[in-house]
Amino acid sequence: MRSAISTAAGVAGGVLLADSLRGMLGGHGGAAWGGSAFGSASAQPHSADLAAQDAADDAAQDAADDAAQDSADDAAQDAEDDAAQDAADDAAEDEADDGDYGDDGGDDMDV
């Protein structure tokens, strides 16, 4: 009886050791390793599921990046528009100031 228990413990320990080594080496329980001794069920998601999740994550990140870039572009355009309007306002004020010599409109010019 002790021999049977000892053998079972040795087999279980060997399986655990093999699974640990497989995990460290990047194995996924595929045909190269012969699968798991505890059945063929895997905790790893199917590669198609991973691809679909990656695509969804990429699309979400692209949308967030686009929104951030749009916001930055809008701010830059607003600043450019403000600068152009300020320049136009300054030019209009300068033109109005050029015609104003402080004349009060009277005909009393001293020579």
Secondary structure, 3 states (H helix, E strand, C coil): CHHHHHHHHHHHHHHHHHHHHHHHCCCCCCCCCCCECCECCCCCCCHHHHHHHHHHHHHHHHHHHHHHHHHHHHHHHHHHHHHHHHHHHHHHHHHHHHCCCCCCCCCCCCC
